[in-house]
Amino acid sequence: MRKLYFGAAALWTVFVTVCCLVSMHNFDSVPVHDGYTDKYVHCTFYFVFTVLWYMFLKTGTAVNTKKQRLWAFLLAVIYGIFIEGCQQFFTQDRSADITDVAANTTGAALAVLVLWLLSKMKK
């Protein structure tokens, strides 16, 4: 099961990386309904990212779930900041955006909240 969670988390990380670093010209045909659609996408990306990495961490160690949620959250936040830096320095038509970091962090925090609520419901 651990390999399955790692594979899912790794594939999702690659997917997020490609989506965040690919040229925006590739998305010209995608309709944007408002100025916030991008933030919802970031939030969703990092919600799923956090859940998948949490599931991987949970299956492999004897560490308590609180620490696993914290590690998954920190991984998501640090990775989100790293990707924004990569957009700034390694792409031509993308740039770092602090509101993207906030949306990433919000998605990760929502994931931790949902995971915490689910653990409370199990008890």
N, C-alpha and C positions, 0 to 999 in steps of 0.2 A: 504494500500500500504506500509505503514511503516513497518508492520510486515513481509511482503514479503521481503523487502530489508534487514531487520535485519536477517531474516532466511538465505537468500543467503549469506550475509556477514559472519555470524557465521559459516555456513557450509564450506565456502571457507577457513576461518581461521582454522577450524579443519583439513581440507584437507591439507593445507600448513604445519600445525604443524606435522601431521602424516608423510608426505613426508620428512620433514626435520629431524625428530627424529628417523625414522625407520632405522634399520640396513642396511648398504650399500650392504650387501651380498644378500639382497632381490632383488637387481637391477643388479646382475651379468649378467643376460641374455639380458639386454638392451644394444644395440649397441651404443657406443659413437663415434661420427664421428671425433671430434676434442677436444682439451682441453677447448674450450669455450662453449660447449653445456650446461654444468652445469650453466654457467653465464646467458645464454639466458633463461633457465628455471627459475632461481631466478628472473630475470627481469620480466618475464611474470607473475609469481606468485604474485609479489608485485604490478604490474600494475593493475591486476584484483582486488587484495586486496584493493587498494586505491580507485578504482572506486566504488566498492561495498559499502565500508564504507562511502564514500562521498554521495552516493545515499541515504543511511540510514540517515545520518546527515541532508541532505538537506530536507528530508520529515518531520522532526520533530520539527524544531525550526525556529524562525524568524531571526536567525543570517544570515548575508549576505554570499553569496556564496564564497567570497574570504576567509573568516574565516573558512568556512566549508572545502574548499580545503586545507587550511593550517592544520586544525585539522586532516583531513584524511591522509595527508602527514606525519605529526608528529607521528600519530598512527602507520603508516606503518614502519617508520624508527625505532622507539622505539621497536616495535614488532620484527622487523628483527634482531636488536641487541640482544634482549632477547633470541630469538631462537638460535642465534649463541652461546650465553653463555650456553644455555641448551645443545647444541651439545657438547660443551667442557666438561661440568661437569657431564652430565647425560647419555652419550652414551659411548660405548666402542670403536666403530670403526668410529666415527665422531669426527671432531674437529672444533673449531671456525676458521673462515677464513675471514680476512678483505676484500678480494676481493668479497666474497659473500655479505658482508654488502654493498659494493660499488654497486654491481649488484642490490641488493634489493632497495637501495636508487635511483638508476637510473630508475628502473621500476616505483617507486612511483613518481619521478619527471616527467617522461614521461606521466604518468596518469594525473598529475596536469596540465601539458602543454596541453594535449588533451582536458581536461575538460574546461580549460580556453579558448582555441580556439573555442570549441563548444558554449560556452556562448557568445563569441564575434559574432559568426555567427548567433545566434538567434536574436541578437539586430540588 
